Amino acid sequence: TGINNQQSLLGAIANNVRGVNPDRLTITDQQSPFGNIADLYIQAYNCYLIDPLVDENNQFTGEYIGATEIINDQGQRVLAAPVQQRYERYSAGYNNDIAFSMGGNINHKFFFGINLSIQSIWYQSAEYTQENALHENDFPETGFQSMRHSYHLSGSGTGFNARAGIIWLPIRGLRLGASVATPTWIRMQERWYYTMDSQLKQAYYCDSPDYAYNYGIRSPWRWNIGAAYTFG
């Protein structure tokens, strides 16, 4: 949390969408711009946190202005008043490993072991970016009071691997060993979405579609061979 009297997040968004036609940001019953332009920019526009600038002929100039900004006497966009900015992040999750093992030996000369492991992974996180007016009337032109943007991610997956090893004692004092571990195969599913709400002269809310991505992870094979001899 801090006070910024130089620039606002909305001013930065206005800079980043320079040259983008407002039609490409507008959400209608017939059009969803999501997937073509960053969700943050689309949500800011539809929550009335950025506005396109027009010339004397009401033609779009290619520039935008944030709800926390004004045009000064030099024609420049500047922050109208200091804003309070806040960032929060929360996360939780687990990584479980269930193992099934067996082993044995033959004549106390040959030892072996096998292990099958099943992994399960789950995690979720949420990030919040907020910007607030310090006083109720700091932004009389737009009525800006606050905005909050959030990002929500969750993921889960299951996988497995196997390991096996042997130890052989061919003669007194000599020990030979070998082990192998299969790749760990994990199948992951991730889901995420964004939300934004604003409080100006009235309240607005905009959320993104729910996004999903499935993918697999495969680690490499691992081998180990060793020998040891005890003198004496």
Salt bridges, closest charged atoms under 4 A:
GLU63 OE1 - ARG18 NE 2.98
GLU69 OE1 - ARG77 NE 3.07
GLU88 OE1 - ARG86 NE 3.40
GLU127 OE2 - ARG89 NE 3.58
ASP138 OD2 - HIS135 ND1 3.32
ASP197 OD2 - ARG148 NE 3.79
